[in-house]
Amino acid sequence: MIASVLGMGSSVIMMDEDVEEGVPASDAMAEIDATNSNKTTTTDGQSDAKTTARNSTDEPDWDHDPTNPLNWSAWKKTLQTISTSSLAFVASLATSIVAPAHAQLMQEFNANSTAALVPLALYVFALGFGPVMGGPLSETFGRRPIYLLNMPLGALFTLGAGFTHSFGALCFLRFMTGFCWAPLLAVPSATVSETFEPRSRGPISALFILIPFLGPGLG
């Protein structure tokens, strides 16, 4: 504060001297304004530089972050690929696993041949609706919650389908199983693309695509 008062006093003295020497007062004021603007510009530049340095220090380097899936070790990437492929295999296996029980369904529920195919058809029908919900949710909340929630939830519906003695309940439970397990066929492809570099993604993607195709044949 004292320095500011002294500075203003010196400026007034300089202006008075300029007036006495015949220099117009407007020119003296212009020089004072130019000096003040230069000081303000210098101060703003220093503060911007400090802010930029602080932000660059606070922001993590994601390209070299060990939590980045692209920087994981080979065994961790392999474990994740096996896990996601196994989930997709189970989801595809459940498609045709009920087909050998066609005759038993007709006998148990006194249904004709066409009606006995409804549980199978509803599961396949639900596979088309599951990714519509699971895909956007995985982008919003992450892939891991989708895996941890949908897999056990679909297993509970499958367990209920095995113990029910109602044909309507069987159809509903099969539909809900397909709805819960459908994201397990869609989301792992995004997981693979986020874990492997494009140059090494080809063989892994081929393996992931092959395993779900084995499900209906083995079921």
C-alpha positions as CSV (number, residue, x, y, z in Angstrom):
1,M,0.0,0.0,0.0
2,I,2.8,2.4,0.9
3,A,4.6,1.5,-2.3
4,S,1.5,2.3,-4.3
5,V,1.2,5.7,-2.6
6,L,4.8,6.4,-3.2
7,G,4.5,5.3,-6.8
8,M,1.5,7.6,-7.4
9,G,3.4,10.5,-5.7
10,S,6.3,10.0,-8.0
11,S,4.0,9.9,-11.0
12,V,2.4,13.2,-10.0
13,I,5.8,14.8,-9.5
14,M,6.9,13.5,-12.9
15,M,3.7,14.9,-14.4
16,D,4.3,18.3,-12.8
17,E,7.9,18.4,-14.0
18,D,6.7,17.5,-17.5
19,V,4.2,20.3,-17.4
20,E,6.8,22.8,-16.2
21,E,9.1,21.7,-19.0
22,G,6.3,22.3,-21.5
23,V,5.2,18.7,-22.0
24,P,1.4,18.4,-22.4
25,A,-0.4,16.8,-19.4
26,S,-2.1,14.3,-21.7
27,D,1.2,12.9,-22.9
28,A,2.3,12.4,-19.3
29,M,-0.9,10.6,-18.4
30,A,-0.6,8.3,-21.4
31,E,2.9,7.3,-20.3
32,I,1.6,6.5,-16.8
33,D,-1.2,4.4,-18.3
34,A,1.2,2.5,-20.5
35,T,3.5,1.7,-17.6
36,N,0.6,0.4,-15.5
37,S,-0.8,-1.7,-18.3
38,N,2.6,-3.3,-18.9
39,K,2.8,-4.2,-15.2
40,T,-0.7,-5.7,-15.3
41,T,0.2,-7.8,-18.4
42,T,3.3,-9.1,-16.8
43,T,1.4,-10.1,-13.6
44,D,-1.3,-11.8,-15.6
45,G,1.2,-13.7,-17.6
46,Q,3.0,-15.0,-14.5
47,S,-0.3,-16.1,-12.9
48,D,-1.3,-17.9,-16.1
49,A,2.0,-19.7,-16.2
50,K,1.7,-20.8,-12.6
51,T,-1.9,-22.1,-13.2
52,T,-0.8,-24.0,-16.2
53,A,2.1,-25.6,-14.3
54,R,-0.2,-26.5,-11.4
55,N,-2.7,-28.2,-13.7
56,S,-0.1,-30.1,-15.6
57,T,1.2,-31.4,-12.3
58,D,-2.2,-32.4,-10.9
59,E,-3.4,-34.2,-14.1
60,P,-2.2,-37.9,-14.2
61,D,-0.4,-39.2,-17.2
62,W,-3.0,-41.8,-18.4
63,D,-0.8,-43.2,-21.1
64,H,1.7,-44.4,-18.5
65,D,-0.7,-45.0,-15.6
66,P,-0.5,-48.6,-14.3
67,T,-4.3,-48.7,-13.9
68,N,-4.7,-48.2,-17.6
69,P,-5.7,-51.6,-19.0
70,L,-3.4,-51.0,-22.0
71,N,-0.5,-51.0,-19.5
72,W,-1.4,-54.2,-17.7
73,S,0.8,-57.2,-17.6
74,A,0.3,-60.1,-20.0
75,W,-1.0,-62.5,-17.4
76,K,-3.6,-59.9,-16.2
77,K,-4.8,-59.3,-19.8
78,T,-5.0,-63.0,-20.4
79,L,-7.0,-63.6,-17.2
80,Q,-9.5,-60.8,-18.2
81,T,-9.9,-62.3,-21.7
82,I,-10.6,-65.7,-20.3
83,S,-13.1,-64.3,-17.9
84,T,-15.1,-62.3,-20.4
85,S,-15.0,-65.1,-23.0
86,S,-16.3,-67.6,-20.4
87,L,-19.2,-65.2,-19.6
88,A,-20.0,-65.0,-23.3
89,F,-19.7,-68.8,-23.6
90,V,-22.3,-69.3,-20.8
91,A,-24.7,-66.8,-22.3
92,S,-24.6,-68.5,-25.7
93,L,-24.6,-72.0,-24.2
94,A,-27.9,-71.3,-22.5
95,T,-29.5,-70.6,-25.9
96,S,-29.8,-74.2,-27.0
97,I,-29.4,-76.0,-23.7
98,V,-33.1,-76.3,-23.3
99,A,-33.6,-77.9,-26.7
100,P,-32.9,-81.5,-25.7
101,A,-35.7,-81.2,-23.1
102,H,-38.3,-80.6,-25.8
103,A,-40.1,-83.9,-25.2
104,Q,-39.9,-83.5,-21.5
105,L,-41.5,-80.0,-21.7
106,M,-44.3,-81.4,-23.8
107,Q,-44.9,-84.1,-21.2
108,E,-44.4,-82.0,-18.1
109,F,-46.6,-79.0,-19.1
110,N,-49.0,-80.9,-21.5
111,A,-48.0,-78.6,-24.3
112,N,-47.8,-79.2,-28.1
113,S,-44.6,-79.3,-30.0
114,T,-44.8,-75.6,-31.0
115,A,-45.5,-74.3,-27.5
116,A,-42.6,-76.3,-26.1
117,L,-40.3,-74.2,-28.3
118,V,-41.5,-70.9,-26.7
119,P,-38.9,-71.0,-23.8
120,L,-36.1,-71.3,-26.3
121,A,-37.6,-68.6,-28.6
122,L,-38.1,-66.2,-25.8
123,Y,-34.4,-66.5,-24.7
124,V,-33.2,-65.8,-28.2
125,F,-35.7,-62.9,-28.4
126,A,-34.4,-61.4,-25.2
127,L,-30.8,-61.5,-26.5
128,G,-31.8,-58.7,-28.8
129,F,-33.0,-56.4,-26.0
130,G,-30.3,-56.9,-23.5
131,P,-27.5,-55.0,-25.3
132,V,-29.8,-52.0,-25.8
133,M,-29.7,-51.6,-22.0
134,G,-26.4,-53.1,-21.1
135,G,-24.3,-51.2,-23.7
136,P,-25.2,-47.7,-22.6
137,L,-25.1,-48.6,-18.9
138,S,-21.6,-50.0,-19.4
139,E,-20.5,-46.7,-20.9
140,T,-22.0,-44.8,-18.0
141,F,-21.1,-46.9,-15.0
142,G,-18.3,-49.1,-16.4
143,R,-17.9,-52.6,-17.6
144,R,-17.3,-54.3,-14.3
145,P,-20.7,-53.5,-12.7
146,I,-22.4,-55.0,-15.7
147,Y,-20.5,-58.2,-15.3
148,L,-20.9,-58.4,-11.5
149,L,-24.6,-57.7,-11.6
150,N,-25.9,-59.4,-14.8
151,M,-24.1,-62.8,-14.4
152,P,-25.5,-63.7,-11.0
153,L,-28.9,-62.2,-11.7
154,G,-29.2,-64.4,-14.8
155,A,-28.0,-67.4,-12.9
156,L,-30.8,-66.9,-10.4
157,F,-33.4,-66.7,-13.2
158,T,-31.9,-69.9,-14.6
159,L,-32.1,-71.6,-11.3
160,G,-35.8,-70.6,-11.0
161,A,-36.5,-72.0,-14.5
162,G,-35.1,-75.3,-13.4
163,F,-37.4,-75.6,-10.4
164,T,-40.6,-74.1,-11.7
165,H,-43.7,-76.2,-12.5
166,S,-45.5,-73.5,-14.3
167,F,-45.1,-73.1,-18.1
168,G,-45.8,-69.4,-17.9
169,A,-43.2,-68.9,-15.2
170,L,-40.7,-71.0,-17.3
171,C,-41.3,-68.7,-20.3
172,F,-40.9,-65.6,-18.2
173,L,-37.7,-66.8,-16.4
174,R,-36.1,-67.8,-19.7
175,F,-36.8,-64.4,-21.1
176,M,-35.3,-62.7,-18.1
177,T,-32.3,-64.9,-18.2
178,G,-31.7,-63.9,-21.8
179,F,-32.2,-60.3,-21.0
180,C,-29.7,-60.4,-18.2
181,W,-27.1,-62.4,-20.0
182,A,-27.3,-60.6,-23.4
183,P,-24.9,-57.8,-22.3
184,L,-22.3,-60.5,-21.6
185,L,-22.2,-61.1,-25.4
186,A,-22.0,-57.4,-26.3
187,V,-19.9,-55.7,-23.6
188,P,-16.8,-57.9,-23.7
189,S,-15.9,-56.7,-27.2
190,A,-15.5,-53.2,-25.8
191,T,-13.4,-54.7,-23.0
192,V,-11.1,-56.3,-25.4
193,S,-10.6,-53.1,-27.4
194,E,-9.8,-51.2,-24.3
195,T,-7.3,-53.8,-23.1
196,F,-5.2,-54.5,-26.2
197,E,-3.5,-52.2,-28.7
198,P,-4.8,-52.3,-32.2
199,R,-1.7,-54.1,-33.5
200,S,-2.2,-57.0,-31.1
201,R,-6.0,-57.1,-30.9
202,G,-6.7,-59.3,-33.9
203,P,-5.9,-62.8,-32.5
204,I,-7.6,-61.9,-29.2
205,S,-10.7,-60.7,-31.0
206,A,-10.8,-63.9,-33.1
207,L,-10.6,-66.0,-29.9
208,F,-13.3,-64.1,-28.2
209,I,-15.6,-64.4,-31.3
210,L,-14.9,-68.2,-31.6
211,I,-15.8,-69.1,-28.0
212,P,-19.4,-67.8,-28.0
213,F,-20.0,-69.6,-31.3
214,L,-19.1,-72.9,-29.6
215,G,-21.9,-72.4,-27.0
216,P,-25.0,-73.3,-29.1
217,G,-23.2,-76.3,-30.6
218,L,-22.2,-77.7,-27.2
219,G,-25.5,-76.9,-25.7
